Amino acid sequence: SPCIHTEATRVLVADETEKIEKPLVEKDEQFDLVFANDFTGESDSETLQRALDAAQGKCLLIPRYNARTGAMLWRIDQTLYVPSDTTVILLDAHLRLEDFTYCNLFSNQKNAENIRILGIGSATLDSGSFNGLKEKNANTLGFGPITDNALLHFAGVKGLAVEHLHLIQNRWYCIFCIACQNARLADLDLCAQPNFPDMGGIRLHSGCHKILVENITGLTGEDPV
């Protein structure tokens, strides 16, 4: 699987300034790049979803600078769905779930294949403030399923890579996979603060096989893997 054997790439050129809408990119024929800041919507979530839809079969680059708001933060209030055959590169980007949201940060469309989410530099995915949804009150009191609180939720993906990321303040598991195959989850730094028992690291549920997990560091409330 190309996702299990992901070779290092040298695509991006560092720049000393932070407010970069389009980072300098080396010419590389294997990458057909789409830039997140070329799109706009009513929210950061809508902006990034439009960019993801346009990037199917290509590579989406999300930089630290958010041109829509002028901030160094992308605020997510709806799940971002990654299409098949899409690579997402987070260049020092910080994506944070909004307070009191009940959604994942990234998930997949049905019957997805070949999804890669790769970080460069200090790329961070952040669950933000805890929203009150726990395993013991899921599907009660107006709450939905506990899987709504997974930072990354992948179901039935064939060919998956999640690498080189900081995953922080998770509300439940950082990564929840069910029925996924041919995946590589590597070089991930986890930080669950505050450290509640529900806050695990990586959970591989029923139907998962051919999954490579390596270089997992940090602090979790329960099982790292």
C-alpha positions, -999 to +999 in steps of 0.1 A: +000+000+000+014+035-008-001+047+024+020+023+045+052+031+026+050+069+025+083+083+014+096+116+027+089+145+004+106+179+000+079+201-014+077+232+007+102+261+011+103+277+045+095+314+047+104+337+076+071+355+076+039+340+090+013+359+070+016+338+039-015+330+018+004+308-007+037+294+006+065+290-019+065+255-034+092+236-052+081+223-086+073+186-082+053+167-108+039+143-082+019+171-065-010+189-081-014+215-054-046+233-043-043+262-018-068+266+010-066+304+009-078+304-027-113+296-014-137+314+009-170+306+027-192+319+055-170+301+080-136+285+082-153+250+080-171+260+048-139+275+033-119+243+040-146+220+028-148+238-005-110+235-008-112+198+000-139+191-026-117+209-052-087+189-041-100+154-048-073+135-066-049+163-057-030+178-027-045+205-005-021+228+013-034+244+045-010+270+058-008+286+093-022+319+080-060+320+075-066+347+049-104+348+055-100+360+091-064+372+092-057+349+121-031+322+127-059+297+135-086+278+116-118+275+137-139+244+128-176+241+136-185+213+112-168+180+103-144+183+074-149+154+050-118+143+030-126+128-004-109+098-019-074+101-034-067+133-015-036+144+004-040+172+030-007+189+040-009+211+071+020+236+070+024+247+106-014+250+106-035+250+138-071+237+133-093+240+164-128+227+170-152+255+182-165+253+217-197+233+222-195+216+189-203+179+185-184+168+154-151+155+143-124+176+129-116+153+099-136+123+087-141+106+053-168+102+028-184+068+023-163+041+006-132+063+007-098+053-005-062+067-003-065+095+022-034+112+036-033+139+063+003+150+068+018+177+091+049+198+085+065+218+113+042+224+143+010+213+126-017+209+153-052+195+155-070+207+186-104+197+201-106+229+221-129+230+252-146+199+265-183+198+255-198+175+282-203+144+259-188+113+276-192+076+271-216+073+300-240+099+288-238+093+250-271+089+233-289+103+264-299+138+276-299+151+240-263+140+233-254+120+202-230+091+199-196+092+216-179+089+181-190+126+176-162+134+200-134+117+181-109+143+168-103+122+137-130+096+127-124+072+098-148+044+087-142+019+060-112+037+045-088+016+023-054+033+023-050+058+051-021+078+064-020+102+093+015+114+101+036+141+118+009+159+139+003+173+173-032+161+185-042+181+216-071+185+241-090+156+226-125+152+239-125+114+234-100+094+213-077+114+191-081+089+162-110+064+159-109+039+131-135+013+122-132-012+093-101+005+079-073-013+061-038-005+048-032+024+071-002+041+087-006+062+118+029+075+127+049+103+144+020+116+164+023+136+196-007+134+219-016+158+247-049+153+266-053+183+289-072+183+312-066+145+316-101+129+318-104+091+316-123+091+283-094+108+265-076+080+247-051+081+219-057+058+189-086+033+189-087+006+162-122-009+162-137-039+146-128-047+110-094-029+110-065-048+096-031-041+081-026-011+103+009+002+111+012+024+143+045+038+153+062+067+171+033+077+193+043+100+222+027+122+248-001+121+274-035+105+273-063+099+298-064+062+290-050+038+264-025+055+240-033+028+215 
